[in-house]
Amino acid sequence: MQPRCKLRGMSTIVFDSHTFVKRLRTTGFTEEQAETIVDASRDALSHLVTKEDLDNRLTELEQRLTIRLGTIVAVAVGVIAALIKVL
């Protein structure tokens, strides 16, 4: 039995806890058991990472690495140019 979850937009997970509790109740769980399961499920779902989250993070890391590499190359060229002028 799976909870009703829908991905909407950027990493927002909509969890219909009321429907989930009702489904558990109809299969024989007590109210307390059903609510405990729903709470645990909601907690587990809050730690999920979507593909979009991963893609965004990778893009950010690529940009940071590109900037760092560009800075390193610029500094290296500057150092080499300074050494050529001195020698």
C-alpha positions as CSV (number, residue, x, y, z in Angstrom):
1,M,0.0,0.0,0.0
2,Q,1.5,3.3,-1.1
3,P,0.7,6.8,0.1
4,R,-0.7,9.3,-2.4
5,C,2.3,11.4,-3.3
6,K,2.6,13.8,-6.2
7,L,5.6,15.8,-7.2
8,R,4.7,19.4,-8.0
9,G,7.2,22.0,-9.1
10,M,10.6,22.0,-7.5
11,S,10.9,19.2,-5.0
12,T,7.5,19.8,-3.4
13,I,5.9,16.5,-2.3
14,V,2.1,16.6,-1.6
15,F,1.1,13.9,0.8
16,D,-2.6,13.2,1.3
17,S,-2.4,12.0,4.9
18,H,-6.2,12.0,5.4
19,T,-6.7,9.6,2.5
20,F,-3.8,7.4,3.7
21,V,-5.3,7.2,7.2
22,K,-8.7,6.2,5.8
23,R,-7.1,3.5,3.6
24,L,-5.3,2.1,6.6
25,R,-8.4,2.2,8.7
26,T,-10.4,0.3,6.1
27,T,-7.8,-2.5,6.1
28,G,-8.0,-3.0,9.9
29,F,-5.5,-0.6,11.4
30,T,-6.6,1.3,14.5
31,E,-6.7,5.1,14.4
32,E,-3.5,5.3,16.5
33,Q,-1.7,2.7,14.3
34,A,-2.8,4.5,11.1
35,E,-1.7,7.9,12.4
36,T,1.7,6.5,13.5
37,I,2.3,5.0,10.1
38,V,1.3,8.3,8.4
39,D,3.6,10.3,10.6
40,A,6.5,8.0,9.9
41,S,5.7,8.1,6.1
42,R,5.5,11.9,6.2
43,D,8.9,12.0,7.9
44,A,10.5,9.6,5.4
45,L,9.1,11.6,2.5
46,S,10.5,14.8,3.8
47,H,14.0,13.5,3.3
48,L,13.5,12.6,-0.4
49,V,15.6,14.2,-3.1
50,T,14.1,14.6,-6.5
51,K,15.9,14.4,-9.8
52,E,15.3,18.1,-10.3
53,D,17.1,18.8,-6.9
54,L,20.1,16.8,-8.1
55,D,20.2,18.5,-11.5
56,N,20.1,21.9,-9.9
57,R,22.8,21.0,-7.4
58,L,25.0,19.6,-10.2
59,T,24.5,22.8,-12.2
60,E,25.6,24.9,-9.3
61,L,28.7,22.8,-8.7
62,E,29.6,23.0,-12.4
63,Q,29.4,26.8,-12.3
64,R,31.5,27.0,-9.2
65,L,34.1,24.7,-10.7
66,T,34.2,26.7,-13.9
67,I,34.7,29.9,-12.0
68,R,37.5,28.4,-9.9
69,L,39.2,26.9,-13.0
70,G,39.0,30.2,-14.8
71,T,40.5,32.0,-11.8
72,I,43.3,29.5,-11.6
73,V,44.1,29.9,-15.4
74,A,43.9,33.7,-15.2
75,V,46.3,33.8,-12.2
76,A,48.7,31.3,-13.9
77,V,48.7,33.4,-17.1
78,G,49.4,36.5,-15.0
79,V,52.3,34.8,-13.2
80,I,53.8,33.6,-16.4
81,A,53.5,37.0,-18.0
82,A,55.1,38.6,-15.0
83,L,58.0,36.1,-15.1
84,I,58.5,36.7,-18.8
85,K,58.8,40.5,-18.2
86,V,61.2,40.1,-15.3
87,L,63.5,37.7,-17.2
